[in-house]
Each structure stands twice: as C-alpha cells, then as structure tokens.
Amino acid sequence: MKWVALVAGLAALAAFLYWQLIIAEGAYLGRRMVAFLYNRSARIYDGIKQYDPGYEQWFLGLPLSRAMQLHPDPLLLDVAAGTGRLARTLFQQPGFHGRMIMLDAARDMLREATRTTQPWAERLSYLWQNAAQLPFDDATFDVVSCLEALEFMPDPDAVLSELLRVLRPGGLLLTTNRIGKLARWLPGRTTTPEAFEEHLHSLGLEMVRTQTWQEDYDLIWAVKPGVMGPTPPRMLATILRCPRCHTAMQQQENDFVCENAHHAPIAADGIIELARA
Ligand SMILES: C[S@@+](CC[C@H](N)C(=O)[O-])C[C@H]1O[C@@H](n2cnc3c(N)ncnc32)[C@H](O)[C@@H]1O
C-alpha cells in the first residue's frame, strides 16, 4: 500500500513539474525562472522552432516593412526579442531602412540574437532588461512588438501597459495571443481571441485585428490613437532611461551611467546590461 502511495506521489510530482517547467515554461515560478529556462535552451531554440523564412516574411517582415515604408526614420522596439526572429525577417526586406532595439530578460537568448542579426548590427541595439520596466520615455517608438511572450510574464497586463506607454500616438502595436490546446494550461495568462480584442479596445487601441497565424498563437495588430507628429532624432544615447530611477543615461566608454550613478555595462558582445544597473 505504501508503495502505491509513493508511486502515485512521484507521478503527481512529475506531472506537476512537467506542467510548470515544460508546458508553462516557468511562467508561475517568477521571471527569473523563465529567464533561466530560456537561457538554458538559447543555443537550440531556433533549431527547435524551425522557422520557415518564407512564412516569416509573409506574416511579419513584409507587412511590417510596408507599414513603415513612408516613415522617414522608423524606430522599433522588440520586447522579449529572443534570438532575433523579428529583426531577421524585417531587415531582410529591401524596403526597410529603420532601426530596432531588442530587449529580453534572458541574456543568452540575446547573445544568440547578436549572432543571428550580425549583418545588420549597426542598426540594432540589444538590451538585457525585464519587460516590466521599459527604460524609455513615453511615446518613443513607431512600432512596439512583443511576440510569443506575454503569457510567460508575471503580470501580462502591466507589460501591455508598458508597451503602449512607450508607443507613439499613431504607432503600431504587434503582439500575439496564445491559443491552441496548451493555452488552457496557462490559467490567468491566456484568454479567448474575443476577450483579448475587447481588452485592447478597452485600453483605447484602434484598428485591432486578430490574424490567424500559428497553431499556438494568433497575431494581433493594433494602432495607438493619435497623430504621429514630426519625428525627433532618437539615437539610443538620447532615449535610454535608467530602469531603476528613470533618469537619462549617458554613454561612457564601456557603459551607460545615469544621473544617480547606476551603471549598465556594455559587454564585449554588444549587449547593454541594464539588468545590472
Ligand atoms: C517564446 S520566446 C519568443 C521570442 C521571440 N519574440 C520570438 O518570437 O521568437 C519568449 C521570450 O520572452 C522572453 N521573456 C520572458 N519573460 C520576459 C520578461 N519579463 N522580460 C523580458 N523578456 C522576457 C524570454 O526570455 C524569451 O526570449
């Protein structure tokens, strides 16, 4: 009898761990656990995902590039950028002439991104930082994206508010909504397509469009209301804010430092380590 109870207990524990670590990818164990798991799989991540370049261009690169084609100096922020999937497809578009800042909480995912996006490195910046505190002023970016990531964050709504805060009026939000058979195993983090659209409308977004995309994700396009005024120059050194105290950061030789002397080193691989500030 004891053996039966022991085996049942072990099986329950294994099932629980499988749910928490494999299905939910650490989502209920805190953002450090999520980052830890992504760091561990960073090198094999693209191999597992097996993105089809044509599919990526059709659904992501081409429409984004077209949306930006009349913009004089497009600046995009990709939150939870991972290994650089969005940058890779966008920068391959001949019509795209903008810049992108990529931010992620898993440093090793970003390191992979620096490798896979190396041909366009001069137009890219890489920030190691948690999405819950975006280190920028309000209304900074023309496009803000966050693909396949909101459901892994402790407070997806708070991150969504951050994405909208740094988006310029008239700017484009590109995100995803988790669907598919595993979505029900992420209670409190996923919602129906209808409820997600309604939520975006309640945040004041316009032209909300849910596009069928992958088995596990719908692609969501939406526009922040307002008119995009003249575009100011926005070099990283002029727009970066300290994630701790939100004061301006000045670039020194090998780091960024804020008015309250919080330092964010620029590592040898080019990643700006705001998470250390
Ligand atoms: C499934 S991957 C998606 C990566 C990329 N957007 C893509 O579509 O390939 C999820 C990413 O979200 C990142 N992430 C999870 N929680 C985060 C947080 N709180 N702040 C920043 N990035 C986070 C992970 O490190 C990981 O790189």
Ligand as a Chemical Component Dictionary entry (heavy atoms), coordinates in Angstrom:
data_LIG
# 
_chem_comp.id                   LIG 
_chem_comp.type                 NON-POLYMER 
_chem_comp.pdbx_formal_charge   0 
_chem_comp.three_letter_code    LIG 
# 
loop_
_chem_comp_atom.comp_id 
_chem_comp_atom.atom_id 
_chem_comp_atom.alt_atom_id 
_chem_comp_atom.type_symbol 
_chem_comp_atom.charge 
_chem_comp_atom.model_Cartn_x 
_chem_comp_atom.model_Cartn_y 
_chem_comp_atom.model_Cartn_z 
_chem_comp_atom.pdbx_ordinal 
LIG C1  C1  C 0  8.893  32.083 -26.793 1  
LIG S1  S1  S 1  10.206 33.241 -26.699 2  
LIG C2  C2  C 0  9.765  34.372 -28.009 3  
LIG C3  C3  C 0  10.948 35.090 -28.559 4  
LIG C4  C4  C 0  10.672 35.938 -29.781 5  
LIG N1  N1  N 0  9.732  37.010 -29.501 6  
LIG C5  C5  C 0  10.151 35.067 -30.903 7  
LIG O1  O1  O 0  9.007  35.257 -31.320 8  
LIG O2  O2  O -1 10.912 34.208 -31.353 9  
LIG C6  C6  C 0  9.800  34.172 -25.241 10 
LIG C7  C7  C 0  10.852 35.199 -24.880 11 
LIG O3  O3  O 0  10.314 36.047 -23.867 12 
LIG C8  C8  C 0  11.382 36.398 -23.003 13 
LIG N2  N2  N 0  10.820 36.882 -21.746 14 
LIG C9  C9  C 0  10.027 36.195 -20.893 15 
LIG N3  N3  N 0  9.713  36.958 -19.828 16 
LIG C10 C10 C 0  10.312 38.166 -20.025 17 
LIG C11 C11 C 0  10.339 39.382 -19.289 18 
LIG N4  N4  N 0  9.688  39.515 -18.119 19 
LIG N5  N5  N 0  11.036 40.417 -19.801 20 
LIG C12 C12 C 0  11.685 40.303 -20.987 21 
LIG N6  N6  N 0  11.700 39.166 -21.722 22 
LIG C13 C13 C 0  11.015 38.108 -21.252 23 
LIG C14 C14 C 0  12.160 35.114 -22.868 24 
LIG O4  O4  O 0  13.444 35.315 -22.339 25 
LIG C15 C15 C 0  12.144 34.629 -24.317 26 
LIG O5  O5  O 0  13.251 35.107 -25.024 27 
# 
loop_
_chem_comp_bond.comp_id 
_chem_comp_bond.atom_id_1 
_chem_comp_bond.atom_id_2 
_chem_comp_bond.value_order 
_chem_comp_bond.pdbx_ordinal 
LIG C1  S1  SING 1  
LIG S1  C2  SING 2  
LIG S1  C6  SING 3  
LIG C2  C3  SING 4  
LIG C3  C4  SING 5  
LIG C4  N1  SING 6  
LIG C4  C5  SING 7  
LIG C5  O1  DOUB 8  
LIG C5  O2  SING 9  
LIG C6  C7  SING 10 
LIG C7  O3  SING 11 
LIG C7  C15 SING 12 
LIG O3  C8  SING 13 
LIG C8  N2  SING 14 
LIG C8  C14 SING 15 
LIG N2  C9  SING 16 
LIG N2  C13 SING 17 
LIG C9  N3  DOUB 18 
LIG N3  C10 SING 19 
LIG C10 C11 SING 20 
LIG C10 C13 DOUB 21 
LIG C11 N4  SING 22 
LIG C11 N5  DOUB 23 
LIG N5  C12 SING 24 
LIG C12 N6  DOUB 25 
LIG N6  C13 SING 26 
LIG C14 O4  SING 27 
LIG C14 C15 SING 28 
LIG C15 O5  SING 29 
# 
